Structures are given as structure tokens and as C-alpha cells.
Amino acid sequence: MSMTRLLEGKVAIVTGAGSGIGRAVAEAYAREGAKVVVSDVNDEAGSEVVAAIEAAGGTASYFHLDVADPAANEALVKAAVERYGGLHVACNNAGISGESNPVADYSVEGWRRVIDVNLNSVFYGMRAEIPAMLAAGGGVIVNMASILAKVGFAGASAYVAAKHGVVGLTENAAIEYAEQGIRVNAIGPGFINTPLLQVLPKEALEVITAMHPVGRLGEANEVADMAVFLSSSKSSFVTGTYFAVDGGYLSR
């Protein structure tokens, strides 16, 4: 048993926590002592994560969430506060990759969906989370961006635009609430070995892997470790910043 857990006594929300990075973050938060509200659109996957956290001795509960619905984000925060007595940490992680097309061929419907799920949702989430954190005397928000928050990627205009937007939103919220004890940072994962990538053909995976100087894809727990650091008092002077966890991808 570790001496002091980094998130002991904290209440945390993680969106898109049913699989991949979100699941790893939720499990890491729980290991560090936080009571975690696991939210996702996939009820089966989300409930499975709660069961895994409880089996490991942690505290968690599940909340069905469509992140693109502003009212649902408010209901999630309300549930967390009612269930566990407050809100101190939020990881806005849910996202989709969207269609792959150049700008002139990108469907309007596809564009709107990606912007909704990957950018608007972070605004809706923070808009609901911040008042609860202010009531708790402060808190920390970790927004999941991407390496594509800093560079382009052919075929992924909506995703790239949304993730760039997440970083801008993160910086803005950080300056607005710094004096009131809320820190807001963004993480930019490189390509991570999650179910989202497993659908790609082997050749495509090899090309993507080669774009990372370390010569491999990242693991979800490597991103979760950064989320824990940013969510804890270990990063007390860190706010408004973007952290790449990308095996050197952006250095090329």
C-alpha cells in the first residue's frame, strides 16, 4: 500500500471512460484514492470499468452520458456532487475520430458531429464542472486533446480543428479561473494502442508507428499517468498548458 495516494478524498469525473485512455484514467484516479464517476455512451463498457475499479478496491459509479448534450453534462456533475459530496477533478476525454476526407469532400453532417463530440462537449463539460469546483474551493480539469491539436493530419480536418480548439479553450479557462483555485490543462496523446486504432489495417498501423521516434505506439496507462500528475497537487503551479505524451511525434 502506497503511503499517501495522490487523489485521496477527491471526487472525479471521467468522460468516455468505457475504454481506451478514458478507462485507464478512471482506473488510475481510483487507484490514487479518488471516488470516480465513470461516464460513457456505452453502458455495458462503462459498467465493466466500474466493476473493475471496485474489484481492485476502489470507489466508482456509472453515469450514462452523451457528451454532446449540454443538459446531460449538467446532470452528470449534479449526480457526482449528490453521490460523493463535491467535485474536485474532471477529465474531459470523450472523442471520436470521424470520417477521413479532404476538406472539400468532408460531409457537413460529419463535420458537425466531430465538432460536437470533440470540442463542444469540452465546453459543455467545463461549463457544468467549474461551478461545482468553485463550490468545493477549487479543482482541476484535464482536457484530452491530441498531437493533432498542434499539427495537421490529411483527411482529419474536423478532428484537427476540434483538438486545436480544445487547447484554446483550455488556455482561456485557465486564465479565467486561476485566481479562484481551478487549474486547467490539456494532454496531447500521440497514437495510442487502443480499440480506436485496432480497426486500421496492419500496413497503416506500421506507417503510424514509424511516425513516433520511440518506434512504438503509446499505451493508455502512459497517458493516464500524466492525467494523474496534472490532477494532483504535484502540479500545483501548472495551468493553461498543453502536454504532449507522444513518443517524440511532434519533434519531427
Salt bridges, closest charged atoms under 4 A:
GLU8 OE1 - ARG5 NE 2.88
GLU27 OE2 - ARG23 NE 2.87
ASP43 OD1 - HIS64 ND1 2.61
GLU48 OE2 - ARG23 NH1 3.64
GLU74 OE2 - ARG127 NH1 3.22
GLU82 OE2 - LYS78 NZ 3.15
GLU206 OE2 - LYS202 NZ 2.88
GLU222 OE2 - ARG216 NH2 2.73
